[in-house]
Amino acid sequence: PAPAPNLKSPAVCMSQGLSNYQENYKQDWINSWMIWVPGHVVTANLSAHLKVPWVAAVSFGYVCMLSATRGEFVVKEEQVKKASKALVRKVTKIIMPSEEEEEDDRQSRK
């Protein structure tokens, strides 16, 4: 079977990944150290029952920071058009209901 058209070869993926790493590693290391060095200092001084929740909270914050600095949010044009059309239909229905809907509404009030 032929590969899917959107898939890249492993060599291309590795090349792009290493290129991205080369561009970003210094800032990524600094961000990591800013989170984990103080986080581990605090962890070392916590009671045993607080260590796991603390590390989980720090991990969550670290993942949020990674997402904010390296994540990508892309909205496809078709999604925007589809959502806006649906919104226009709903608003139009509320503002200008059809005669059939008005009749149903009147009957339901009785």
Disulfide bonds with the S-S distance in Angstrom:
none
